[in-house]
Amino acid sequence: MRLNYETCLSGSKCLLVPYRSEHVETYHEWMKSPFLLEATGSEPLSLEEEVKMQLSWRDDDDKCTFIVLDRALCNKLCDKGDLNLDDILVTEEDYENTNTEVNEKNLTAEDESASAKEFNFVTKTLNAMVGDVNLFLSDDDDYDDDDDSNSHEEDDSKNKPTKRMAELDVMIAEQDARGKGIGKECACMMMLYATKYLKICKFVVRINEDNVASRKMFEQALGFREVNYAACFQQYEYEFKHETCEASIEALEKICDANDKIQKWHVPC
């Protein structure tokens, strides 16, 4: 979606950056792996198809994706160049106080230099890519508004409030990055972002039966509960649900103590 296309999130173990064209080649190489294709339920695509898919993720308001960067690798890559990671990252408050709708014609030389520096971060950290995290958004059909006493009326049903839900998908593609807590942190950051800024109160994950590590992470580390098992697909379905976004945020911040604040920063298109 366009909403997060200039947004990056920072945690203690990883950074979440928008999926850009620069990332496609590495992502395409990942998805040649039969293991990752099976784990994610994906079909192999050509590089040309992958390029088109990246654009569709950017433009589809019902899809939200971030590339996962290993923060430790980012620090090393930035130290080798002219970038200081701590100088690039800004707090959530600073980000929200920044006008991102600046007309390019009004940019000063200093602004242009800063923009170039931020853009360099995308290209210089390609070797820190370790995976991705995605959301597929939809209306929550299980939501009922108790105050809607005229819900059986056709006209009133059109005005019935809806809640949004999201299917969450996490992939740590690089084997060396697994088992370090990056998967848990990026999932938690994505859920916090979606709850705070997309108003999502319900998350669903579907995990293959033999993916024991992922099932353990979502059920034991992130507080999801099992709600279904599809024998035909040998797949479990887990759910994280609260009645309000505030309750979801509170629960997530307790689970993800390293990410009680989402640090956000801006990457120009």
C-alpha positions as CSV (number, residue, x, y, z in Angstrom):
1,M,0.0,0.0,0.0
2,R,1.0,3.6,-0.6
3,L,0.5,4.5,3.1
4,N,3.7,2.7,4.3
5,Y,5.8,3.2,1.1
6,E,7.8,6.0,2.7
7,T,7.7,4.5,6.3
8,C,10.4,2.5,8.1
9,L,10.1,0.9,11.5
10,S,12.9,0.4,13.9
11,G,13.3,-2.3,16.6
12,S,16.2,-3.6,18.6
13,K,16.9,-6.6,16.4
14,C,15.5,-5.5,13.0
15,L,14.4,-2.7,10.8
16,L,11.3,-2.9,8.6
17,V,11.7,-0.9,5.4
18,P,9.2,-0.5,2.5
19,Y,9.5,-3.0,-0.3
20,R,11.2,-1.1,-3.1
21,S,12.3,-2.1,-6.6
22,E,15.9,-2.4,-5.3
23,H,14.8,-5.3,-3.2
24,V,13.2,-7.4,-5.9
25,E,16.3,-9.2,-7.2
26,T,17.2,-10.6,-3.7
27,Y,13.6,-11.4,-3.0
28,H,13.4,-13.3,-6.3
29,E,16.4,-15.4,-5.4
30,W,14.8,-16.2,-2.0
31,M,11.7,-17.5,-3.7
32,K,13.6,-20.0,-5.8
33,S,13.9,-22.1,-2.6
34,P,11.4,-25.0,-2.6
35,F,11.4,-24.8,1.3
36,L,10.3,-21.1,1.3
37,L,7.8,-21.7,-1.5
38,E,6.1,-24.5,0.5
39,A,6.3,-22.6,3.8
40,T,4.7,-19.5,2.4
41,G,2.2,-21.3,0.0
42,S,3.7,-19.4,-2.9
43,E,4.2,-20.2,-6.6
44,P,7.5,-19.6,-8.3
45,L,7.6,-16.4,-10.4
46,S,9.9,-15.1,-13.1
47,L,11.9,-11.9,-12.4
48,E,9.5,-9.9,-14.6
49,E,6.5,-11.2,-12.7
50,E,8.2,-10.4,-9.4
51,V,8.8,-6.8,-10.6
52,K,5.0,-6.5,-11.4
53,M,4.2,-8.1,-8.0
54,Q,6.3,-5.5,-6.2
55,L,4.3,-2.7,-7.9
56,S,1.0,-4.4,-7.0
57,W,2.0,-4.6,-3.4
58,R,2.8,-0.9,-3.5
59,D,-0.5,0.1,-5.0
60,D,-3.0,-2.3,-3.4
61,D,-4.6,-0.7,-0.3
62,D,-5.5,-4.1,1.1
63,K,-1.8,-5.3,1.2
64,C,0.9,-4.0,3.4
65,T,4.5,-5.3,3.3
66,F,7.9,-4.5,4.7
67,I,11.3,-6.0,4.0
68,V,13.1,-7.1,7.2
69,L,16.6,-6.0,7.7
70,D,19.0,-7.4,10.4
71,R,19.8,-4.3,12.5
72,A,23.2,-5.6,13.4
73,L,24.1,-6.0,9.8
74,C,22.7,-2.5,9.1
75,N,25.0,-1.1,11.7
76,K,28.0,-2.7,10.2
77,L,27.1,-1.6,6.7
78,C,26.5,2.0,7.8
79,D,29.7,2.1,9.7
80,K,31.6,1.2,6.6
81,G,30.1,4.1,4.7
82,D,29.1,7.7,5.4
83,L,25.8,6.9,7.1
84,N,25.2,6.9,10.8
85,L,22.1,4.7,11.7
86,D,21.3,6.7,14.8
87,D,21.3,9.9,12.9
88,I,18.9,8.5,10.2
89,L,16.3,7.2,12.6
90,V,13.8,9.6,14.1
91,T,11.3,9.1,16.8
92,E,7.6,8.5,16.2
93,E,6.8,12.0,17.5
94,D,9.4,13.6,15.2
95,Y,8.1,11.7,12.3
96,E,4.5,12.7,12.8
97,N,5.6,16.4,13.2
98,T,7.3,16.2,9.8
99,N,5.4,17.4,6.8
100,T,5.8,14.6,4.3
101,E,3.8,16.5,1.6
102,V,6.7,18.9,0.8
103,N,6.7,20.2,-2.8
104,E,10.0,19.2,-4.4
105,K,10.3,22.7,-5.8
106,N,10.5,24.1,-2.3
107,L,13.3,21.9,-1.2
108,T,16.5,23.6,-0.1
109,A,20.0,22.3,-0.9
110,E,20.2,20.9,2.6
111,D,16.8,19.1,2.2
112,E,18.0,17.6,-1.1
113,S,21.2,16.4,0.6
114,A,19.2,14.8,3.4
115,S,16.9,13.1,0.9
116,A,19.9,11.7,-1.0
117,K,21.4,10.4,2.2
118,E,18.2,8.7,3.2
119,F,17.8,7.1,-0.3
120,N,21.4,5.8,0.0
121,F,20.3,3.9,3.1
122,V,18.0,1.8,0.9
123,T,20.7,0.8,-1.5
124,K,23.5,0.4,1.0
125,T,21.6,-2.0,3.2
126,L,20.5,-4.5,0.6
127,N,22.9,-7.0,2.1
128,A,21.1,-6.7,5.4
129,M,17.9,-8.2,3.9
130,V,16.8,-11.3,5.8
131,G,13.1,-11.6,5.1
132,D,9.7,-9.9,4.8
133,V,6.5,-9.4,6.7
134,N,3.1,-9.0,5.1
135,L,-0.5,-8.1,5.9
136,F,-3.6,-9.0,3.8
137,L,-6.4,-6.7,4.9
138,S,-10.1,-7.5,4.7
139,D,-13.4,-6.8,6.5
140,D,-14.0,-8.9,9.6
141,D,-17.2,-10.9,8.8
142,D,-17.4,-12.1,12.4
143,Y,-17.8,-8.6,13.8
144,D,-21.3,-7.7,15.1
145,D,-22.3,-4.2,16.3
146,D,-24.5,-4.7,19.3
147,D,-25.9,-1.2,19.0
148,D,-27.1,-1.7,15.5
149,S,-30.7,-2.7,16.4
150,N,-31.9,-2.2,12.8
151,S,-29.3,-4.3,11.2
152,H,-32.0,-6.4,9.4
153,E,-33.1,-3.3,7.5
154,E,-31.4,-3.2,4.0
155,D,-30.7,0.6,4.1
156,D,-29.3,0.4,7.6
157,S,-27.1,-2.6,6.8
158,K,-25.2,-0.5,4.3
159,N,-24.3,1.9,7.1
160,K,-23.3,-0.8,9.5
161,P,-19.8,-0.1,10.9
162,T,-17.1,-2.6,9.9
163,K,-14.0,-3.8,11.6
164,R,-10.9,-4.7,9.6
165,M,-8.8,-7.8,10.1
166,A,-5.5,-8.9,8.6
167,E,-3.8,-12.2,7.7
168,L,-0.2,-11.9,8.9
169,D,2.7,-13.6,7.1
170,V,6.3,-13.6,8.3
171,M,9.2,-15.0,6.4
172,I,12.8,-15.1,7.6
173,A,14.5,-16.2,4.4
174,E,18.1,-16.2,5.5
175,Q,19.0,-19.2,7.5
176,D,21.6,-17.4,9.5
177,A,19.0,-14.9,10.7
178,R,16.7,-17.6,12.2
179,G,16.6,-18.3,15.9
180,K,17.7,-14.8,16.9
181,G,14.2,-13.4,17.8
182,I,14.0,-11.4,14.6
183,G,10.8,-13.2,13.5
184,K,9.0,-12.4,16.8
185,E,10.1,-8.8,16.8
186,C,9.2,-8.0,13.1
187,A,5.8,-9.7,13.7
188,C,5.2,-7.6,16.8
189,M,6.3,-4.4,15.1
190,M,4.0,-5.0,12.1
191,M,1.1,-5.8,14.4
192,L,1.7,-2.6,16.4
193,Y,1.9,-0.6,13.3
194,A,-1.3,-2.1,11.9
195,T,-3.1,-1.6,15.1
196,K,-2.0,2.0,15.6
197,Y,-2.2,3.3,12.0
198,L,-4.5,0.9,10.2
199,K,-6.9,0.3,13.1
200,I,-6.6,-3.5,12.9
201,C,-7.8,-5.4,16.0
202,K,-7.7,-9.0,14.7
203,F,-4.8,-10.9,13.2
204,V,-4.9,-14.4,11.7
205,V,-2.0,-16.6,10.7
206,R,-2.1,-19.9,8.8
207,I,0.9,-22.2,9.4
208,N,1.8,-25.6,8.0
209,E,1.6,-28.4,10.5
210,D,5.3,-29.3,10.1
211,N,6.5,-25.7,10.8
212,V,6.8,-26.3,14.5
213,A,9.1,-23.3,15.1
214,S,6.6,-20.8,13.6
215,R,3.7,-22.4,15.4
216,K,5.5,-22.1,18.7
217,M,6.5,-18.5,18.1
218,F,2.9,-17.3,17.4
219,E,1.2,-19.4,20.0
220,Q,3.7,-19.2,22.9
221,A,5.7,-16.0,22.2
222,L,3.0,-13.8,20.6
223,G,-0.1,-14.9,22.4
224,F,-2.1,-16.3,19.4
225,R,-4.6,-19.0,20.0
226,E,-5.5,-22.0,17.8
227,V,-8.9,-21.6,16.2
228,N,-8.9,-24.1,13.4
229,Y,-7.1,-27.0,11.7
230,A,-7.6,-27.7,8.0
231,A,-6.7,-31.4,7.5
232,C,-6.8,-31.1,3.7
233,F,-4.0,-28.5,3.8
234,Q,-2.3,-29.9,7.0
235,Q,-2.5,-26.3,8.3
236,Y,-3.3,-24.7,11.6
237,E,-5.0,-21.3,11.9
238,Y,-4.2,-19.0,14.8
239,E,-5.8,-15.8,15.9
240,F,-4.9,-12.7,17.9
241,K,-8.0,-10.7,18.7
242,H,-9.1,-7.9,21.0
243,E,-12.3,-5.9,21.1
244,T,-10.5,-2.6,20.7
245,C,-7.3,-1.3,19.2
246,E,-6.3,0.1,22.5
247,A,-6.5,-3.3,24.1
248,S,-4.5,-4.8,21.3
249,I,-1.8,-2.2,21.7
250,E,-1.6,-2.8,25.4
251,A,-1.2,-6.5,24.9
252,L,1.4,-6.2,22.2
253,E,3.5,-3.7,24.2
254,K,3.6,-6.2,27.1
255,I,4.7,-9.0,24.7
256,C,7.2,-7.0,22.8
257,D,9.0,-5.1,25.6
258,A,11.8,-4.1,23.2
259,N,9.3,-2.3,21.0
260,D,7.1,-0.4,23.4
261,K,7.6,2.5,21.0
262,I,7.7,2.2,17.3
263,Q,10.5,4.4,15.9
264,K,9.5,5.7,12.4
265,W,11.5,7.4,9.8
266,H,11.0,8.7,6.3
267,V,12.4,7.4,3.0
268,P,11.5,9.5,-0.1
269,C,10.1,7.8,-3.2
